Amino acid sequence: MLFREKRIIFIYIAAMLFLYTTPAPAAEALRISAASAILMDAGTGQVIYDHHGFKRREPASLTKIMTAIIALEYGHPEEIVLIGREPAGISVGQELRLNRGDRLSLENLIKAALLYSANDSTVAIAQHVAGNEERFIDLMNTKALILGALDTRFANTNGYHHPNHYTTAHDLAVITRYALANSDFAGIVRLPRATIYWADGKKEKPVENTNSLVRENSYEGIMGVKTGTTIRAGNCLVAAAGRNGRTLIAVILHSRDRYRDAVELLNYGFSQGLVKICARGEIIDRMPVTGGLKDQVEAVCEKDINLYLADEDLKVVTRKVIAQKPLAAPVKAGQEVGTVVFVLRGRELARAGLAAAGQVDRPGLLHRLKSGFNTSNCFTLMDKSP
């Protein structure tokens, strides 16, 4: 009885130690209210966190990130834009209240779009850059395809609801990663406030950044980027922050608390350490070889792979080796023999090529003769046995 009681106590203590010393997977422990969310490393493109990040959703005014990219790449900030009838007629959502005949620089209109989320400014931008909004939207969609944002389609320049206007959190991270590489774009989205000036000097409008993380400088290293809000899209946010030479992009779609969600993701990302999961020259596997002096060759990683991972995530990273093709001698040292893919909970983290660590030659004439002699000698001995 005493032994049984001791055994029960031991099991109980062991269970309690396991409970309190084994942390839950960090990504799974995050409390994100958003319907879709992605955290991406801007430097590498690594997806650090994904919650329905590839599901199509309405982007609302996050659309204006792409609007600004096209404006900056096809126009010049100092160009003067003459406001026409269409932008002057915009009266839904945030607006500059542009009048027909107003003249503003392209830079001021881009600032109004990115900081103040002015819907009339995006239509003015489109008409100036492409002649009309339809051609400008074609440029937006073409750019999305070029960037690999394959689940994105734009039907307008400002984010109004339309059945053919959609994107994903992942695509928005890809688009933002590209946009932040543009110094003009990056310089605008990090401004807490600005003044929009009309070219004739008779009118100006002070505006504040709709992103409170930037406006109030309430997050260390905050760099922008954009808010978006409609009834259908909900509260949306793309937030970027940089620390110690590293930039992270958090995309939050249809959230109950977009700022808390963004901070939660960014904190999670910055808490991770850089881990070398594969070193150049590291032996990953051994590949079978036919018709050679050796029946296998060591496959080594062709490059270093360093990723930011939480300790809990590192423990469950798996790797999958994909052979390029069946190997037949001769095999040269350094020859590509396959690929290694690193996976975390079903999501690919990174991949690298595998190369042969050494060479495998085909048997020469002497080796074949020797092999043949040994075989025939073996048969002779067998014939002579009683």
BELPERA-V868972 format. One record per residue. N is the residue number from 1. SS is DSSP state (A for helix, B for strand, O for the rest). NEAR is the number of other C-alpha atoms within 8 Angstrom. D_FIRST is the distance of its C-alpha to the first C-alpha in Angstrom with 2 decimals. Layout:
N,SS,NEAR,D_FIRST ; N,SS,NEAR,D_FIRST
This chain:
1,O,4,0.00 ; 2,A,5,3.80 ; 3,A,6,5.42 ; 4,A,7,5.07 ; 5,A,8,6.27 ; 6,A,8,8.67 ; 7,A,8,9.81 ; 8,A,8,10.65 ; 9,A,8,12.44 ; 10,A,8,14.25 ; 11,A,8,15.46 ; 12,A,8,16.65 ; 13,A,8,18.51 ; 14,A,8,20.01 ; 15,A,8,21.22 ; 16,A,8,22.78 ; 17,A,8,24.47 ; 18,A,8,25.90 ; 19,A,7,27.14 ; 20,A,7,28.95 ; 21,A,6,30.25 ; 22,O,6,31.51 ; 23,O,7,34.85 ; 24,O,7,36.20 ; 25,O,8,39.32 ; 26,A,11,42.15 ; 27,A,8,44.66 ; 28,A,6,42.34 ; 29,A,7,41.46 ; 30,O,8,45.13 ; 31,O,6,46.18 ; 32,O,6,49.57 ; 33,O,9,51.42 ; 34,O,13,54.24 ; 35,O,10,54.75 ; 36,B,13,55.61 ; 37,B,16,55.11 ; 38,B,17,55.64 ; 39,B,16,55.30 ; 40,B,13,57.54 ; 41,B,13,58.40 ; 42,O,11,62.19 ; 43,O,6,62.67 ; 44,O,5,60.91 ; 45,O,9,60.60 ; 46,O,10,56.84 ; 47,B,10,55.06 ; 48,B,11,52.13 ; 49,B,10,50.99 ; 50,B,10,51.94 ; 51,B,8,51.35 ; 52,O,9,53.67 ; 53,O,11,56.16 ; 54,O,9,58.14 ; 55,O,8,58.63 ; 56,O,9,62.22 ; 57,B,10,62.90 ; 58,O,12,65.90 ; 59,O,15,66.55 ; 60,A,14,68.76 ; 61,A,13,70.59 ; 62,A,13,68.52 ; 63,A,12,71.33 ; 64,A,14,73.54 ; 65,A,12,71.82 ; 66,A,10,73.54 ; 67,A,13,76.72 ; 68,A,12,76.91 ; 69,A,10,76.32 ; 70,A,12,79.24 ; 71,A,14,81.45 ; 72,A,11,80.85 ; 73,A,7,81.39 ; 74,A,7,84.45 ; 75,O,10,86.07 ; 76,O,10,86.93 ; 77,O,9,85.60 ; 78,O,7,89.11 ; 79,O,9,90.65 ; 80,B,9,92.02 ; 81,B,11,90.84 ; 82,B,11,93.22 ; 83,O,14,91.35 ; 84,O,10,92.42 ; 85,A,7,92.19 ; 86,A,8,88.67 ; 87,A,15,86.67 ; 88,A,12,88.74 ; 89,O,7,87.75 ; 90,O,10,83.96 ; 91,O,8,82.58 ; 92,O,6,78.95 ; 93,O,6,76.20 ; 94,O,9,76.78 ; 95,O,13,80.37 ; 96,O,9,82.94 ; 97,O,8,85.58 ; 98,O,11,87.84 ; 99,O,9,91.42 ; 100,O,10,93.64 ; 101,O,7,95.69 ; 102,O,9,93.19 ; 103,B,11,92.84 ; 104,B,13,89.69 ; 105,B,13,88.53 ; 106,A,15,85.94 ; 107,A,10,83.68 ; 108,A,11,83.79 ; 109,A,14,82.96 ; 110,A,13,79.98 ; 111,A,12,78.72 ; 112,A,14,79.13 ; 113,A,14,77.13 ; 114,A,15,74.22 ; 115,A,16,73.94 ; 116,A,12,75.29 ; 117,O,12,74.54 ; 118,O,13,78.11 ; 119,A,14,78.64 ; 120,A,15,82.42 ; 121,A,15,82.35 ; 122,A,16,80.62 ; 123,A,13,83.34 ; 124,A,15,86.00 ; 125,A,13,84.33 ; 126,A,16,84.22 ; 127,A,11,87.86 ; 128,A,10,89.02 ; 129,A,11,87.07 ; 130,A,9,87.42 ; 131,O,9,90.30 ; 132,O,10,88.14 ; 133,A,12,84.53 ; 134,A,7,84.15 ; 135,A,9,85.06 ; 136,A,14,82.79 ; 137,A,13,79.84 ; 138,A,8,80.63 ; 139,A,9,80.31 ; 140,A,12,76.93 ; 141,A,11,75.61 ; 142,A,8,77.04 ; 143,A,8,75.40 ; 144,A,13,72.03 ; 145,A,9,72.35 ; 146,A,7,73.43 ; 147,A,9,70.40 ; 148,O,8,68.04 ; 149,O,13,67.26 ; 150,O,7,67.52 ; 151,O,10,65.92 ; 152,O,13,68.39 ; 153,B,10,71.61 ; 154,O,12,73.87 ; 155,O,8,76.33 ; 156,O,10,77.52 ; 157,O,13,77.57 ; 158,O,12,75.69 ; 159,O,13,72.68 ; 160,O,8,74.03 ; 161,O,8,72.19 ; 162,O,6,73.46 ; 163,O,5,71.78 ; 164,O,7,72.65 ; 165,O,14,71.47 ; 166,B,13,67.92 ; 167,B,13,65.77 ; 168,O,15,62.15 ; 169,A,17,60.18 ; 170,A,12,60.19 ; 171,A,14,63.96 ; 172,A,12,64.57 ; 173,A,15,62.61 ; 174,A,12,64.75 ; 175,A,13,67.93 ; 176,A,10,66.96 ; 177,A,11,66.09 ; 178,A,9,69.61 ; 179,A,12,71.20 ; 180,A,9,69.71 ; 181,O,8,71.44 ; 182,O,8,74.72 ; 183,A,7,75.57 ; 184,A,7,77.64 ; 185,A,13,74.84 ; 186,A,13,72.23 ; 187,A,8,74.62 ; 188,A,10,75.13 ; 189,A,12,71.58 ; 190,O,11,70.41 ; 191,O,12,73.10 ; 192,O,10,71.81 ; 193,B,10,75.25 ; 194,B,9,78.78 ; 195,B,8,82.23 ; 196,B,12,83.84 ; 197,B,10,87.57 ; 198,B,12,90.36 ; 199,O,9,92.94 ; 200,O,6,95.86 ; 201,O,7,94.16 ; 202,O,6,94.70 ; 203,O,7,91.12 ; 204,B,9,87.65 ; 205,B,7,84.18 ; 206,B,8,81.26 ; 207,B,11,77.95 ; 208,B,10,74.32 ; 209,O,13,71.67 ; 210,O,10,69.65 ; 211,O,11,66.55 ; 212,A,9,65.15 ; 213,A,11,63.10 ; 214,A,15,66.47 ; 215,A,13,68.51 ; 216,O,7,66.22 ; 217,O,10,65.07 ; 218,O,9,61.53 ; 219,O,8,59.77 ; 220,O,7,60.09 ; 221,O,7,62.27 ; 222,B,14,63.22 ; 223,B,12,66.08 ; 224,B,15,66.70 ; 225,B,11,67.04 ; 226,B,15,67.67 ; 227,B,12,66.55 ; 228,B,12,67.19 ; 229,B,10,66.94 ; 230,B,9,68.02 ; 231,O,5,66.65 ; 232,O,6,65.76 ; 233,O,13,64.52 ; 234,B,11,62.67 ; 235,B,14,62.16 ; 236,B,17,62.40 ; 237,B,16,62.45 ; 238,B,15,62.92 ; 239,B,13,61.92 ; 240,B,12,62.38 ; 241,B,13,61.36 ; 242,B,11,61.77 ; 243,B,9,59.93 ; 244,O,4,60.34 ; 245,O,5,62.66 ; 246,B,9,60.40 ; 247,B,11,61.32 ; 248,B,13,58.99 ; 249,B,17,60.16 ; 250,B,16,58.11 ; 251,B,16,59.38 ; 252,B,17,58.22 ; 253,B,17,59.50 ; 254,B,12,59.24 ; 255,B,13,56.94 ; 256,O,7,55.96 ; 257,O,9,56.06 ; 258,A,15,57.86 ; 259,A,8,57.94 ; 260,A,7,54.25 ; 261,A,14,53.53 ; 262,A,13,55.94 ; 263,A,9,54.55 ; 264,A,11,50.99 ; 265,A,12,52.11 ; 266,A,13,54.26 ; 267,A,8,51.56 ; 268,A,10,49.16 ; 269,A,11,51.81 ; 270,A,8,52.76 ; 271,O,7,49.15 ; 272,O,10,48.90 ; 273,B,8,49.66 ; 274,B,8,52.04 ; 275,B,8,50.20 ; 276,B,9,51.86 ; 277,B,8,50.29 ; 278,B,10,52.89 ; 279,O,10,55.20 ; 280,O,9,58.60 ; 281,O,9,58.43 ; 282,O,8,54.66 ; 283,B,9,53.74 ; 284,B,10,52.29 ; 285,B,8,52.46 ; 286,B,9,54.34 ; 287,B,11,56.93 ; 288,B,9,58.01 ; 289,B,13,61.68 ; 290,B,9,63.81 ; 291,O,9,66.86 ; 292,O,13,66.19 ; 293,O,8,65.64 ; 294,O,8,62.06 ; 295,O,9,59.98 ; 296,B,9,58.45 ; 297,B,14,59.24 ; 298,B,12,57.13 ; 299,B,15,57.48 ; 300,B,14,57.50 ; 301,B,17,57.56 ; 302,O,10,61.15 ; 303,O,10,60.43 ; 304,O,10,58.00 ; 305,B,10,56.02 ; 306,B,9,54.81 ; 307,B,9,53.09 ; 308,B,10,51.65 ; 309,B,11,48.00 ; 310,O,10,44.97 ; 311,A,7,42.06 ; 312,A,10,39.99 ; 313,A,12,42.89 ; 314,A,8,43.54 ; 315,O,6,40.10 ; 316,O,8,40.97 ; 317,B,10,44.60 ; 318,B,7,45.35 ; 319,B,8,48.50 ; 320,B,8,50.52 ; 321,B,9,53.18 ; 322,B,8,56.27 ; 323,B,9,58.57 ; 324,O,8,62.22 ; 325,O,6,63.36 ; 326,O,7,62.80 ; 327,B,10,63.89 ; 328,B,9,66.52 ; 329,O,11,68.01 ; 330,O,9,69.75 ; 331,B,12,67.40 ; 332,O,9,68.69 ; 333,O,9,66.67 ; 334,O,8,66.20 ; 335,O,8,66.78 ; 336,B,9,64.92 ; 337,B,14,62.25 ; 338,B,13,60.07 ; 339,B,12,58.30 ; 340,B,14,54.86 ; 341,B,13,53.61 ; 342,B,12,50.86 ; 343,B,13,49.00 ; 344,B,11,46.68 ; 345,O,6,45.00 ; 346,O,5,47.85 ; 347,B,6,50.61 ; 348,B,9,52.81 ; 349,B,10,52.92 ; 350,B,9,55.41 ; 351,B,9,56.85 ; 352,B,11,58.71 ; 353,B,12,60.78 ; 354,B,14,59.61 ; 355,B,14,62.07 ; 356,B,16,62.21 ; 357,O,11,61.32 ; 358,O,10,63.74 ; 359,O,10,66.28 ; 360,B,12,65.96 ; 361,O,10,69.25 ; 362,O,9,70.48 ; 363,O,9,71.08 ; 364,O,6,74.60 ; 365,A,6,77.08 ; 366,A,6,76.09 ; 367,A,8,72.41 ; 368,A,9,73.29 ; 369,A,8,75.57 ; 370,A,8,72.94 ; 371,A,8,70.35 ; 372,A,8,72.86 ; 373,A,8,73.73 ; 374,A,8,70.13 ; 375,A,8,69.65 ; 376,A,8,72.84 ; 377,A,8,72.10 ; 378,A,8,68.73 ; 379,A,8,70.50 ; 380,A,8,73.09 ; 381,A,8,70.42 ; 382,A,7,68.82 ; 383,A,6,72.23 ; 384,A,6,72.83 ; 385,O,5,69.55 ; 386,O,2,69.96
